[in-house]
Amino acid sequence: RKSSGTNKKTGKPWTKFTIKTADADYGTFSETFAQFAKDSIGSDVPVKIVYKVTDFGNDLEAIMLPEDDAPPPPTEE
């Protein structure tokens, strides 16, 4: 979901995206995060969501494929 408006103090436009899961909603101003979520939903690819709870709800801090969070493989010496 996408909502837009104008900041009352600065007059600058903003767009906020809401990513819905089965368990919760997550908000972000990042179009990149929103597009990543949309693409993963369309392909049924599971993703890992990192967020923090604020006065405004669950703010998305990162969204990634689960393997992106894995430690790098050991290097041969």
Secondary structure, DSSP 8 states (H G I E B T S, - for coil): -EEEEE-TTT--EEEEEEEE-SS-EEEES-HHHHHHHHHHHHHT---EEEEEEETTEEEEEEEE-GGGGS-------
